[in-house]
């Protein structure tokens, strides 16, 4: 990565399925990602529990999931929160970057929530998918289609990074340069702000 500015990443939040999936490659890739993070001395933040591909270090889990041991005992330190939204906010605040592994609706929700928050300049942290055996090919094609149809801007498209190996993905996350939308970056999201600035939605022909 010579000549490329590298951002300091100390904690990566990993989104992944509560099920292991059909292909054993998904599990192997999850373990390898853990090894890569360990070698690079990057801490792991995740959704808590021990189901599926979920791992270790710091788990942020809604209290409802802990009733009747629904998702199993969290590996490493555990932080309990009241709601799913509170969990996402805490994940965002405690992490320097985000990686999505193969998963279902919950994983996709978390992934796109972080992408939309980046688009709104709520955070400027890199977001990537580990595209194991082409799992995310359809999703990436859909996003590119949305760009062609002008629902997603080319600037916003750059928010979502992808790679087929853990090392390549972490390298890309470290090299990521955030390009804020000039209009959306004017929004003030601090709780102390008494009034948010209005978006400039003037139609320019």
Secondary structure, 3 states (H helix, E strand, C coil): CCCCCCCCCCEEEEECCCCCCCCHHHHHHHHHHHHHHHHCCCEEEECCCCCCCCCCCEEEEEHHHHHHHCCCCCCCEEEEECCHHHHHHHHHHHCCEEEECCCCHHHHHHHHHHHHHHHCCCCCCEEEEECHHHCCHHHHHHHHHHHHCCCCCHHHHCCEEEECCHHHHHHHHHHCCCCCCCCHHHCCCCCCCCCCCCCCCCCCC
